[in-house]
């Protein structure tokens, strides 16, 4: 390993053209979250800080930098859906990033179809091959080591129903490569896709 290391303490700035943090912690799954408010208005937004955190019960979570419509909606209703963003849906997903008023539906903006979920009231994206219906378990405002609150909210939810396109189940095993997941990288617009060429297998020691 090279002895030439770029070192910095985040509180003092990274001294680079672009903050490397997002690029290093990545690529990351995209939290493409659909929600609705108490009045019934729909929202669909992508979050680059998203992941799974528990097997049983299955729990997923995302972080919203800023108290956005999605967080407010989930606080009001206690429900949301995670929708898988795939390569064919990348452009539509990107359109749902638009900063629009709460009464504007990103489903309509991106030409996507809301379809009723089975267990919760929030609709999922019909075009997405995988969706998790979720009920919120915790909403936590993050804080720094100094105890000061930061304007970021972590939303955790238990997956209470799962939708998977049948063609992605090969002998009962979910085919990640065939699904065409896209992942968020660093930089202003860096994304990655997954294909069979990225697959390798390694089993835990017994």
C-alpha positions as CSV (number, residue, x, y, z in Angstrom):
1,X,0.0,0.0,0.0
2,X,1.3,3.5,-0.9
3,X,2.5,5.6,2.0
4,X,1.0,8.6,0.2
5,X,-2.3,9.1,2.1
6,X,-4.7,12.0,1.9
7,X,-5.8,12.7,5.5
8,X,-8.4,15.1,6.8
9,X,-10.8,15.6,9.7
10,X,-14.2,16.2,8.3
11,X,-14.9,19.1,10.6
12,X,-11.9,21.0,9.0
13,X,-13.0,20.2,5.4
14,X,-11.8,17.6,2.9
15,X,-9.7,20.0,0.7
16,X,-10.8,18.1,-2.5
17,X,-13.0,19.2,-5.5
18,X,-15.8,16.9,-4.2
19,X,-16.5,15.3,-0.9
20,X,-15.3,11.7,-1.2
21,X,-17.5,10.3,1.6
22,X,-20.4,9.4,-0.6
23,X,-18.1,7.8,-3.2
24,X,-16.3,5.7,-0.6
25,X,-19.4,4.5,1.2
26,X,-20.8,3.1,-2.0
27,X,-22.2,2.3,-4.4
28,X,-25.4,2.2,-2.3
29,X,-28.9,0.9,-2.9
30,X,-31.4,3.6,-3.7
31,X,-34.2,4.1,-1.4
32,X,-37.0,4.9,-3.9
33,X,-39.7,5.6,-1.4
34,X,-43.4,6.1,-2.0
35,X,-45.6,7.7,0.6
36,X,-48.9,9.6,1.0
37,X,-50.0,12.3,3.4
38,X,-53.1,12.4,5.5
39,X,-55.0,14.2,2.7
40,X,-54.1,11.4,0.3
41,X,-51.5,13.2,-1.9
42,X,-48.9,10.9,-3.2
43,X,-45.1,11.4,-3.0
44,X,-42.3,9.4,-4.6
45,X,-38.7,10.3,-3.9
46,X,-35.2,8.6,-4.1
47,X,-32.8,8.6,-1.2
48,X,-29.2,7.7,-1.6
49,X,-28.7,6.7,2.0
50,X,-30.7,3.5,2.2
51,X,-30.1,-0.1,3.3
52,X,-31.4,-3.2,5.1
53,X,-30.7,-3.5,8.8
54,X,-32.3,-6.6,10.1
55,X,-33.4,-10.1,9.0
56,X,-36.2,-11.0,11.5
57,X,-38.3,-9.0,11.4
58,X,-37.0,-7.5,8.1
59,X,-36.2,-3.8,8.7
60,X,-35.1,-1.3,6.1
61,X,-34.2,2.4,6.6
62,X,-33.3,5.6,4.8
63,X,-32.0,8.9,5.9
64,X,-33.5,12.2,4.7
65,X,-31.1,15.2,4.7
66,X,-33.7,17.8,5.5
67,X,-37.2,17.3,6.9
68,X,-38.9,16.5,3.5
69,X,-42.4,15.6,2.4
70,X,-41.5,11.9,2.7
71,X,-40.6,12.1,6.4
72,X,-43.7,14.2,7.1
73,X,-45.9,11.8,5.3
74,X,-44.5,8.8,7.1
75,X,-44.9,10.5,10.5
76,X,-48.6,11.2,9.6
77,X,-49.5,7.7,8.3
78,X,-46.8,5.4,9.6
79,X,-46.4,3.7,6.2
80,X,-44.2,3.7,3.1
81,X,-43.1,1.5,0.2
82,X,-39.6,0.9,-1.0
83,X,-39.5,0.3,-4.8
84,X,-36.5,-1.2,-6.5
85,X,-34.9,1.3,-9.0
86,X,-33.6,-0.6,-12.0
87,X,-31.6,0.4,-15.1
88,X,-34.8,0.7,-17.3
89,X,-36.3,2.9,-14.6
90,X,-33.3,5.1,-14.0
91,X,-34.5,8.2,-15.9
92,X,-37.9,8.0,-14.3
93,X,-36.3,7.7,-10.9
94,X,-34.2,10.7,-11.6
95,X,-37.3,12.8,-12.5
96,X,-38.7,12.0,-9.0
97,X,-35.8,14.0,-7.6
98,X,-37.5,17.2,-8.7
99,X,-38.3,19.8,-5.9
100,X,-42.0,20.2,-6.3
101,X,-44.8,21.2,-4.0
102,X,-46.4,18.5,-1.8
103,X,-49.6,18.5,-3.9
104,X,-47.7,17.6,-7.1
105,X,-47.4,13.8,-7.5
106,X,-44.0,12.6,-8.7
107,X,-45.8,9.5,-10.0
108,X,-47.4,11.7,-12.6
109,X,-44.3,13.8,-13.1
110,X,-42.3,10.7,-14.1
111,X,-45.0,8.9,-15.9
112,X,-45.2,6.1,-13.4
113,X,-48.2,4.1,-12.3
114,X,-49.3,3.9,-8.6
115,X,-50.8,0.5,-7.9
116,X,-52.5,-0.5,-4.7
117,X,-50.4,-2.3,-2.1
118,X,-51.8,-5.4,-0.4
119,X,-51.3,-4.7,3.3
120,X,-50.8,-0.9,3.6
121,X,-52.6,2.1,2.1
122,X,-49.5,3.6,0.3
123,X,-49.3,2.5,-3.3
124,X,-46.2,1.0,-4.9
125,X,-44.6,1.7,-8.3
126,X,-46.3,-0.7,-10.8
127,X,-43.3,-0.6,-13.1
128,X,-40.8,-1.7,-10.4
129,X,-40.2,-5.4,-10.3
130,X,-39.7,-5.5,-6.5
131,X,-41.4,-3.6,-3.7
132,X,-41.5,-3.7,0.1
133,X,-44.5,-2.5,1.9
134,X,-43.3,-1.1,5.2
135,X,-44.7,0.2,8.5
136,X,-42.6,2.8,10.3
137,X,-40.9,1.6,13.5
138,X,-38.7,4.6,14.3
139,X,-38.0,8.1,13.1
140,X,-34.8,9.5,14.6
141,X,-33.2,12.9,14.2
142,X,-29.5,12.3,14.0
143,X,-26.9,14.1,16.1
144,X,-23.2,14.6,16.1
145,X,-20.7,13.5,18.7
146,X,-21.2,16.8,20.4
147,X,-24.8,15.9,21.0
148,X,-26.0,18.7,18.6
149,X,-29.0,17.7,16.4
150,X,-28.3,17.7,12.7
151,X,-31.0,18.3,10.1
152,X,-31.2,14.6,9.0
153,X,-33.9,12.1,9.9
154,X,-33.4,8.3,9.9
155,X,-36.6,6.5,9.0
156,X,-36.8,2.8,9.9
157,X,-39.6,0.5,8.8
158,X,-40.5,-3.1,9.2
159,X,-41.2,-4.9,5.9
160,X,-44.7,-6.3,6.2
161,X,-45.2,-7.4,2.6
162,X,-43.0,-8.2,-0.4
163,X,-43.7,-8.1,-4.1
164,X,-41.3,-9.8,-6.5
165,X,-41.7,-10.3,-10.3
166,X,-41.9,-14.0,-10.9
167,X,-39.3,-13.8,-13.7
168,X,-36.6,-12.8,-11.2
169,X,-37.1,-16.0,-9.2
170,X,-34.8,-18.7,-10.7
171,X,-35.5,-22.0,-9.1
172,X,-36.8,-20.1,-6.1
173,X,-33.6,-17.9,-5.8
174,X,-33.8,-14.2,-6.4
175,X,-31.6,-13.2,-9.4
176,X,-30.0,-9.9,-8.5
177,X,-28.1,-9.6,-11.7
178,X,-31.2,-10.1,-13.9
179,X,-33.1,-7.5,-12.0
180,X,-30.8,-4.7,-13.1
181,X,-30.4,-2.9,-9.8
182,X,-28.9,0.6,-10.0
183,X,-26.8,2.0,-7.2
184,X,-25.8,5.5,-6.2
185,X,-22.1,6.4,-6.2
186,X,-20.3,9.6,-5.4
187,X,-20.1,12.7,-7.5
188,X,-22.9,14.8,-8.8
189,X,-24.4,12.1,-11.0
190,X,-22.5,8.8,-10.6
191,X,-24.6,5.6,-10.7
192,X,-23.6,1.9,-11.1
193,X,-25.5,-1.1,-12.4
194,X,-25.2,-4.7,-11.4
195,X,-24.9,-7.5,-14.0
196,X,-23.8,-11.1,-14.0
197,X,-20.1,-10.1,-14.6
198,X,-20.0,-8.7,-11.1
199,X,-21.1,-11.9,-9.5
200,X,-18.6,-14.1,-7.5
201,X,-19.3,-16.6,-4.7
202,X,-17.6,-17.0,-1.4
203,X,-18.9,-19.1,1.4
204,X,-18.3,-18.6,5.1
205,X,-16.0,-21.0,6.9
206,X,-17.9,-23.8,8.6
